[in-house]
Amino acid sequence: MPALILVVEDEPAIQSLIEVNLRRAGLEVLLAGDAETAHKMINEVLPSLVLLDWMLPGMSGVDFARRLRSDPRTRDLPLIMVTARAEERDKIEGLEIGADDYITKPFSPREMVARVRALLRRHAPQVTDAPVEIAGLRLDPATHRVTAQGETVTLGPTEFRLLHFLMTHTERVHSRTVLLDQVWGDHVFVEERTVDVHIRRLRAQLEAGHCDQLIQTVRGSGYRFSANPE
């Protein structure tokens, strides 16, 4: 599933330049010309990353960044500031308010895409196309293929997303609520028991390759992906 990038930029030429290059890189893009429009978009769907211009009409990019960091839902949302302010004190201010990276105008589109991809790898590896392999289980997002001990495993789209998230966040215990938000989306309202159903399906599909035990149940807490036996 491609990463969704929200671009908050009021200059049409720069907005178009960013959009074209992100789409060429295989990423999905949402466009907003001001902070209020961006906020409404985020309320509808949580993006994978925000590219935020410093100078915006109405609420500034800096104030919008503070708003994002003060909301528990968007507190950890990857954020790159894009601005013509090149002085050190401006960069420091941008980082101190919670930006993860800083791009100065004019910028190289290739560098911009590289920075976006690097930040996605750090914060949301499940939205990248990098293959992941653990204990004989291999998942390739680009080809949508899974193999267990060399044998092909056929997964449905939900089980594939669930396995991808677990394999890119190993050794952590994930509650059912977290898995629903990360795999189904934070605006999809289904019962928590849905997670249990899909975990059972996923384990059944991995059983033939003896990889089902990599998905561990943590009683009272949720699920964990681990190559280490319980």
N, C-alpha and C positions, 0 to 999 in steps of 0.2 A: 504494500500500500504506500504510494508516494507521500512524502512529507508535504504538509500544507503550510505555505509561508504567507503570512499577512504582511503586506507592504503598506506602510503608512507614510505617504509622501504626497505633497501638494503640487509639486512641479510636474506637469504632464510628461515632458520629455524624459525626465529622470525616472519617473514612474514606469514609463514604457520601456526604457532601457533595462531597468531591473527586471521587469516582468518577462521580457523576451529571453533574457539570459537565464533566468531561473527555469523557465519552461523548457528551454533547450537542454538544460541539465536534468530534465525528467521530474521536476518538482511542480506541485500544484500551487497556484497563486491566487490570493484574494487581494483586492486593491481598495484602499481607503485614502481619501484626501484630507481627512482631519481626524482628531482624536475621538470625537463623539461618534462618528461613523464607525471607526475601528472598534470602539467599545461595544456598539450594538452587534457588530459581526462576531466579536469574541463571545458575547452572551448567547449567540446562536450556535456557534461551533468553536471549539478550542483549537487554535492552530498549533502546528508543531514548533513554530518559531516566528518571532516578530522582527521585521526590519523597520526601524522607527526613525524618522527624520527629527532632528532637534527643533527646527523652526517650523511650526505649523500654525495655520490660522486658528484663532480661538485658543483652546488649551495647548500649551507648548508640549513638545515631545518629552521634555524633562518632567513636567508635571504629570503627563500621562504615564510615564515610566514609574513614577512614585505611586500612582494609583494602581497600576498593575501589581507592584510589589507589596502593596498593603492589603490586597485581596488574597485570601488563602487559595482560591481556585487558580489564580494566575501568578502566585508568588514565585514559583519555580519555572515559569515559562521562559524559554531561551529568548534573549533579547539582544539585538545588535543595533547600536545607535549609528545613524548615518547623518553626517553633518559637515558643513564647511568650516566649522570651528576647529582649528588645528593646533591651538596653543595647549601646552601641557596641562594648565590648570583646568581647561575645559574638558580634556580627556579624563582627568582625575575626577571631576564632578560627575561626568557620565558614568564612570565605573562605580563611584561611591553610591549613586542612587540605585544601583542594581543591574546596570548593563553588563552583559557577559563579554561583549567585544565592541569595537569602535572602528568605523570606517570613515575616512575623511574624503570629502569631495574636492576635486574630481577623483574618481577611483577607477581602477581597472575592473571591468566586469568579471574577468577570470579570477582575480583576487577575491572579489565579492562572493562569487559562487564557492570558491575554496573555503572561505571563512564560514559561510553558511553550512557547508558540508561538515567541516571540522567541528562546529558547535553541535550539530545534530548527532554526530558520532559520540560526543561526550555526554549529551543530555538525553537523547532519544535514539539509541542505537536500533530500536525496533522499527524505525521509519527509514532506515538506510537500506541499500541493496547489498551490503557486505555479507557474504556467507558466514555462518557460525557453525562450529563443530565441537561437540563435547561428548566424550566417552563413547565414540562410535556413532553418535547421532549427528547428522549433518542436515542443515536447512539452508537453502539458497533462495533468498527473496526474489532475485532477478528472474530465475527460471521457475519459481514456485514449486521446487522439488524438495522432497525430504527422503533421506535414506537412513536406515538403521542397520548398522553392521554391513553396509554395502547393498542391502535389499531396499527396493523402492517402497515407500509408505505413501498411501493415498489418503490425503486429508481434505476435509471440507474447508471452506474459506474461514469459518470461525475458529475451527481447531488449528488451522495454520497460523492465524494471527495470535491465538493464545499461546501456542508453542513458541512462536518467534519472540513474544514478549518475555516469556519465562526464561528462554535460553539467553536472552540479552540482559537479564537481570538475575543472574544466578546467586544462590546462597542466601537470598533475601526471602523473608516470609511476606507473602502478599495476601491481604485480606480479600474476601469476595468483592467488597465494595471497590477496592483499588483495581481489581481485575476487570470489573464491569466498566469502570471509567476508562481504563487504558485500552481494553480490547473492543468493547462494544461502543464506547463513547460516553462522555459525561452528560449527554442530553438524550440518551436512550434509556427508557425506564422499564427495566425487566426485573424479575425477582432474583434475589441472590442465589436461590437454588438452581437457577439456570447455569451458573458457573459449575456447580457440582455435576450436572448432566454432561456438560461438554468436557470436563476433566475425565469423567468415566469413559466417554467416547474416545478421547485422545489416548488414554492409557490402553484401551482395547486395541487401538490401531498400532500402538507401539509395541505391544506384547510379543508379536512374532519375532521382532528383532531384539527382544530382551532389553528394551530401553524404557519400559513402562515404569520401572522403579526409580527412574531419574526424577519423576514427579512425586514429591512427597507431601503427605497430608500432615499438617501441624495442627493437632487437636485444639479447637477453640480459637484458632488464629487465621488459618487459611492454607495456602499451598506454597511450596518451595521447590525450585529446580536445583538439584544438587547431584554431583557425581560421587559424593561421599555417602556411604550407607548410613542410615539412621542409627 
